[in-house]
Amino acid sequence: MTIRPLPLLAAATCALALAATPALAAGHGGGGAHRGVVLSVGRGAVRLVDGHHRVADVHVRSTRGLRRGEVVAVRGARARVVGRVGRVSFYGRVVKSTARGAVLRLADGSAFKLGAPRGAHAASTVTVNVQGLQPGQAVLVTIATDDQGNVAITIKLVSDATNIGDDEQQASGYVTDDGDGSFAIRANDGSGLRFLDPQGLLAAADASQCDTVDVSYHADGRRLVADGVRVTGQSTQGSCADQQGGGDEVDGTVTAIADDGSSITVDPGDGSAPQTLPVDDPSAVDGISVGDRVAVTLDDSGTATEVDVVDGGDQGDQGGDQGDG
C-alpha cells in the first residue's frame, strides 16, 4: 500500500485504518425498516449511513456477505442488498487529531479512527486529504473507491453547529462557570446545564464567563459531555452586563449569603437568573439579611466590594401608613 502525502497537515500522510469502538450495538431498530449504505459490519449489526450523512447501528440476524459501500434495506432484522455505491459520506466530530491520525465520534457514540497502517501491502493507493482538524469540530468524511480499488478519503470541515446525528444535542446560552474539567451555562430557556469537558473545548474556544456559546453535546448516562463549543458573543444578562463595564453595580433582592460571608446571591428581579457573587471582604455583608433589597458594587473581576441596603417599596408603604396615622 502506497501513500500520497498531502501538504495540508501532517496527518494527511496517514493511510486508511478504520476501527469502530465500542462494538456495534445490537438492538437499534430491530423491528423497523431501514435503508442506507454499509459503513462497517459487526456481530449481529450493520452500521449504516443514511441520506443525511448520519450513522446508525441496525440489528440484523445475519451479516454474512455484507460489505462497505453496499446499499441495503433492512426489515424485520433481515438485510437485503439493493445496490452498491463507490462513495459514502458521513458526519463525525473530532475527538483528537495528531500527526499520526485522527479520532472522530460518530452519531452512534462510537469512535472512528483514521491512522497509519501496520505492515499493510496492497497494489491500490490510499489518499487521505485532511483540511486541518481541532477537537470539537464537525466534519464530513467521504470515502471514495474507484474500479481499481484506489481509495480517497476526504475530511471536510463543516459548521461547528452541525448536528452530526440524533444522539447529539445542541444548547445555547452564556457561561456561568468555567471550572477545571467542566463548565456550566445558563441556557436561553433559563435552565442551567453543566458539561464535562475532557477535551478542554471551552479553553480551546477562548471562552470564559459571560461569553455566549453554542454547545454540541451528548449524554453519557446522567452526565452531559461537551462535543463542540463555539463563542457567539457576550451576554448582557444579569451581572454579565455589569461586568462588561467593570466596577459597576448589581441591584436586587438577597436570596442567600454564604455562612463564611464569601459570597452573596442576588435576584435582579428582571426575569434573569439569580447571580451568586464572590465577596472581597466578608465584613461587606455584615448586617445584610436574606430578603434585603441591596445595591452590590462590583470591581473589574465581578467581585462584590460593597453591599448596601436600599429602601424597598414595602418599607416606603409602611412609612406612609404610619404618617397617615
C-alpha positions as CSV (number, residue, x, y, z in Angstrom):
1,M,0.0,0.0,0.0
2,T,1.5,3.3,-1.0
3,I,0.6,6.7,0.4
4,R,0.5,10.0,-1.3
5,P,1.3,12.7,1.3
6,L,-0.6,15.9,1.0
7,P,0.9,19.2,2.3
8,L,-2.3,20.4,4.2
9,L,-1.4,18.7,7.5
10,A,1.0,16.2,8.9
11,A,-2.0,13.8,9.4
12,A,-2.6,13.8,5.7
13,T,0.2,11.3,5.3
14,C,-1.8,8.7,7.2
15,A,-3.3,5.7,5.2
16,L,-6.6,4.1,5.9
17,A,-7.0,2.2,9.1
18,L,-10.7,2.0,10.2
19,A,-11.8,0.9,13.6
20,A,-15.1,1.4,15.4
21,T,-15.2,1.2,19.2
22,P,-17.1,0.1,21.2
23,A,-18.6,-2.8,19.3
24,L,-21.7,-2.3,17.3
25,A,-24.9,-2.1,19.4
26,A,-27.3,-4.8,18.6
27,G,-30.9,-3.7,19.2
28,H,-31.3,-0.4,17.4
29,G,-34.4,-0.5,15.3
30,G,-34.6,-4.3,15.2
31,G,-38.2,-4.4,14.0
32,G,-38.3,-1.3,11.9
33,A,-37.4,-0.6,8.2
34,H,-34.1,0.9,7.4
35,R,-32.2,1.8,4.3
36,G,-28.6,3.0,3.9
37,V,-25.1,2.5,2.8
38,V,-23.0,0.0,4.7
39,L,-20.1,1.7,6.5
40,S,-19.0,-1.3,8.6
41,V,-20.2,-4.7,9.8
42,G,-20.2,-6.0,13.3
43,R,-21.5,-9.0,15.2
44,G,-25.3,-9.0,14.8
45,A,-25.4,-5.5,13.5
46,V,-24.6,-3.4,10.5
47,R,-23.6,0.3,10.6
48,L,-25.5,2.3,8.0
49,V,-25.2,5.8,6.6
50,D,-28.5,7.4,5.7
51,G,-29.2,10.0,3.1
52,H,-28.4,12.8,5.5
53,H,-24.9,11.5,6.1
54,R,-25.7,10.3,9.6
55,V,-24.6,7.0,11.1
56,A,-26.8,4.5,12.9
57,D,-26.4,0.8,14.0
58,V,-29.1,-1.5,12.9
59,H,-29.6,-5.0,14.3
60,V,-29.7,-7.8,11.7
61,R,-29.9,-11.6,12.0
62,S,-27.1,-12.2,9.6
63,T,-24.3,-10.0,8.3
64,R,-22.8,-12.7,6.0
65,G,-21.6,-11.3,2.7
66,L,-22.3,-7.6,3.6
67,R,-19.5,-5.2,2.6
68,R,-18.8,-1.5,2.9
69,G,-20.4,0.5,0.0
70,E,-23.4,-1.8,-0.5
71,V,-26.9,-0.3,-0.3
72,V,-29.1,-2.4,1.9
73,A,-32.7,-2.4,3.0
74,V,-33.3,-3.9,6.5
75,R,-36.8,-5.1,7.5
76,G,-37.6,-7.4,10.3
77,A,-33.9,-7.7,11.1
78,R,-33.2,-9.1,7.6
79,A,-30.8,-7.3,5.4
80,R,-31.2,-7.3,1.6
81,V,-28.6,-5.8,-0.8
82,V,-30.3,-3.5,-3.3
83,G,-27.3,-1.8,-4.9
84,R,-23.8,-0.5,-4.5
85,V,-22.1,2.9,-4.5
86,G,-18.4,3.9,-4.8
87,R,-18.7,6.8,-2.4
88,V,-20.0,7.1,1.2
89,S,-20.1,10.3,3.2
90,F,-20.9,10.7,6.9
91,Y,-20.7,13.2,9.7
92,G,-18.4,13.0,12.7
93,R,-16.9,15.2,15.4
94,V,-13.2,15.4,16.1
95,V,-12.1,13.9,19.4
96,K,-8.4,14.3,18.8
97,S,-6.0,14.8,15.9
98,T,-2.3,14.2,15.8
99,A,0.4,13.8,13.2
100,R,-0.3,10.0,13.2
101,G,-4.1,10.2,12.7
102,A,-7.4,11.4,14.0
103,V,-10.2,10.0,16.1
104,L,-13.8,11.0,15.4
105,R,-17.0,10.5,17.4
106,L,-19.9,9.3,15.2
107,A,-23.6,9.8,15.7
108,D,-24.0,6.4,17.4
109,G,-21.3,7.3,20.0
110,S,-18.7,5.1,18.6
111,A,-15.2,6.1,17.6
112,F,-14.0,6.2,14.0
113,K,-10.2,6.1,13.6
114,L,-8.0,7.3,10.7
115,G,-4.5,6.1,11.3
116,A,-1.3,4.8,9.8
117,P,-1.3,1.2,8.5
118,R,0.7,-1.5,10.2
119,G,2.5,-3.6,7.7
120,A,-0.2,-3.4,5.1
121,H,0.6,-4.4,1.5
122,A,-1.6,-3.8,-1.5
123,A,-1.5,-2.6,-5.1
124,S,-4.1,0.0,-4.6
125,T,-3.4,3.6,-3.4
126,V,-5.0,5.3,-0.4
127,T,-5.0,9.1,-0.4
128,V,-6.1,11.0,2.7
129,N,-7.0,14.6,2.4
130,V,-7.2,16.5,5.7
131,Q,-8.0,20.2,5.8
132,G,-6.9,20.9,9.4
133,L,-8.6,19.4,12.5
134,Q,-9.2,20.6,16.0
135,P,-11.1,18.9,18.9
136,G,-14.8,19.6,18.8
137,Q,-15.0,20.4,15.1
138,A,-17.7,18.8,13.0
139,V,-16.5,17.2,9.8
140,L,-17.9,15.4,6.8
141,V,-15.9,12.3,5.9
142,T,-16.1,11.0,2.3
143,I,-14.6,7.6,1.4
144,A,-14.5,7.0,-2.4
145,T,-13.3,3.9,-4.1
146,D,-12.7,3.5,-7.8
147,D,-12.8,0.5,-10.1
148,Q,-9.1,-0.3,-9.4
149,G,-9.6,-0.3,-5.7
150,N,-7.9,3.0,-5.0
151,V,-9.4,4.8,-2.0
152,A,-9.6,8.5,-1.5
153,I,-10.6,9.8,2.0
154,T,-11.5,13.5,2.3
155,I,-12.3,15.1,5.7
156,K,-14.0,18.4,5.2
157,L,-14.8,20.9,7.9
158,V,-18.4,21.9,8.3
159,S,-20.2,24.3,10.7
160,D,-19.5,23.5,14.3
161,A,-23.2,23.9,14.9
162,T,-23.9,20.9,12.6
163,N,-25.8,18.2,14.3
164,I,-23.9,15.0,13.4
165,G,-26.8,12.7,14.4
166,D,-29.9,12.1,16.5
167,D,-27.8,11.3,19.6
168,E,-26.1,14.7,19.6
169,Q,-27.9,17.6,21.2
170,Q,-27.5,21.4,21.0
171,A,-27.7,24.2,23.6
172,S,-27.1,27.9,23.6
173,G,-26.6,30.3,26.5
174,Y,-24.0,32.1,28.4
175,V,-21.1,30.7,30.5
176,T,-21.7,30.9,34.3
177,D,-18.8,28.7,35.5
178,D,-15.6,27.6,33.8
179,G,-14.2,25.2,36.4
180,D,-11.4,22.7,35.7
181,G,-12.6,19.8,33.5
182,S,-16.2,21.1,33.3
183,F,-18.2,24.2,32.6
184,A,-21.8,25.4,33.1
185,I,-24.1,27.6,31.1
186,R,-27.4,29.4,31.7
187,A,-29.3,28.2,28.6
188,N,-31.6,30.5,26.6
189,D,-34.7,28.8,28.2
190,G,-33.5,29.7,31.7
191,S,-32.3,26.2,32.6
192,G,-28.8,25.5,34.0
193,L,-26.6,22.9,32.2
194,R,-23.3,21.6,33.3
195,F,-21.0,19.8,30.9
196,L,-17.9,17.6,31.3
197,D,-15.2,19.0,29.1
198,P,-12.5,16.3,28.9
199,Q,-11.1,17.7,25.6
200,G,-10.7,21.3,27.0
201,L,-13.1,22.7,24.4
202,L,-14.0,25.7,26.4
203,A,-10.4,26.9,26.7
204,A,-9.7,26.0,23.0
205,A,-12.6,28.2,22.0
206,D,-11.1,31.0,24.2
207,A,-14.4,31.2,26.1
208,S,-14.9,32.4,29.7
209,Q,-17.7,33.5,32.0
210,C,-20.4,35.7,30.4
211,D,-19.5,34.6,26.8
212,T,-22.5,33.4,24.9
213,V,-21.8,30.0,23.3
214,D,-23.3,27.2,21.2
215,V,-22.6,23.8,22.7
216,S,-22.9,20.5,21.0
217,Y,-23.1,17.6,23.5
218,H,-24.2,14.0,24.1
219,A,-25.4,12.2,27.2
220,D,-23.3,9.7,29.0
221,G,-25.7,8.2,31.5
222,R,-26.9,11.2,33.5
223,R,-23.8,13.3,32.6
224,L,-23.6,15.7,29.7
225,V,-20.3,15.6,27.7
226,A,-19.4,18.6,25.5
227,D,-18.5,17.7,21.9
228,G,-18.1,21.2,20.5
229,V,-18.1,24.8,21.7
230,R,-18.4,28.0,19.6
231,V,-18.4,31.5,21.0
232,T,-21.2,33.7,19.6
233,G,-20.9,36.9,21.6
234,Q,-21.1,38.4,25.1
235,S,-24.0,38.2,27.4
236,T,-25.8,41.3,28.7
237,Q,-28.0,39.4,31.2
238,G,-27.8,39.9,35.0
239,S,-24.4,40.6,36.4
240,C,-22.8,40.0,33.0
241,A,-24.0,43.4,31.9
242,D,-22.3,45.0,34.9
243,Q,-19.1,43.1,34.4
244,Q,-18.7,44.4,30.9
245,G,-18.4,48.0,32.2
246,G,-16.2,47.0,35.1
247,G,-16.7,48.4,38.6
248,D,-20.4,48.5,38.1
249,E,-23.4,47.7,40.3
250,V,-26.0,44.9,40.7
251,D,-29.3,45.7,42.3
252,G,-31.7,43.1,43.6
253,T,-33.0,41.0,46.5
254,V,-30.7,38.8,48.6
255,T,-31.7,35.2,48.3
256,A,-28.7,33.6,50.0
257,I,-25.5,34.5,51.9
258,A,-22.6,32.1,52.4
259,D,-22.1,31.2,56.1
260,D,-18.5,32.5,55.9
261,G,-19.5,35.6,54.0
262,S,-17.6,34.6,50.9
263,S,-20.5,35.1,48.5
264,I,-23.9,36.6,48.2
265,T,-26.7,35.6,45.9
266,V,-28.9,38.4,44.4
267,D,-32.0,38.1,42.3
268,P,-32.1,41.1,40.0
269,G,-35.8,40.8,39.6
270,D,-35.7,41.4,35.8
271,G,-36.5,37.8,34.8
272,S,-32.9,36.7,34.6
273,A,-31.4,34.1,36.9
274,P,-30.2,34.9,40.4
275,Q,-26.4,35.7,40.5
276,T,-24.0,34.3,43.1
277,L,-21.3,36.9,43.5
278,P,-18.0,36.4,45.3
279,V,-17.4,38.9,48.2
280,D,-14.0,40.6,48.5
281,D,-14.3,41.1,52.3
282,P,-16.8,39.1,54.4
283,S,-17.4,42.3,56.5
284,A,-19.1,43.8,53.4
285,V,-22.2,41.5,54.2
286,D,-22.3,42.3,57.9
287,G,-25.8,43.3,58.8
288,I,-27.2,42.0,55.4
289,S,-30.0,39.5,55.6
290,V,-31.9,37.3,53.1
291,G,-34.8,39.3,51.7
292,D,-33.0,42.7,51.9
293,R,-33.0,44.8,48.8
294,V,-29.4,45.7,48.1
295,A,-27.0,47.5,45.7
296,V,-23.9,45.5,45.2
297,T,-20.8,47.3,43.9
298,L,-18.5,45.1,41.8
299,D,-14.9,45.5,40.8
300,D,-13.5,44.7,37.4
301,S,-13.4,41.0,38.1
302,G,-17.1,40.9,39.1
303,T,-16.3,40.6,42.9
304,A,-18.5,42.4,45.3
305,T,-16.6,45.1,47.2
306,E,-19.6,46.9,48.9
307,V,-23.1,45.7,49.7
308,D,-25.6,48.5,50.7
309,V,-29.3,48.1,51.7
310,V,-31.6,50.3,49.7
311,D,-35.1,51.3,50.5
312,G,-37.7,48.9,49.2
313,G,-41.2,49.6,48.1
314,D,-42.8,47.8,51.0
315,Q,-40.8,49.9,53.5
316,G,-41.9,53.1,51.9
317,D,-45.6,52.0,52.0
318,Q,-45.2,51.2,55.7
319,G,-43.7,54.7,56.4
320,G,-46.6,56.3,54.6
321,D,-49.2,54.4,56.6
322,Q,-47.6,55.5,59.8
323,G,-47.5,59.1,58.7
324,D,-51.2,59.0,57.9
325,G,-51.9,57.5,61.3
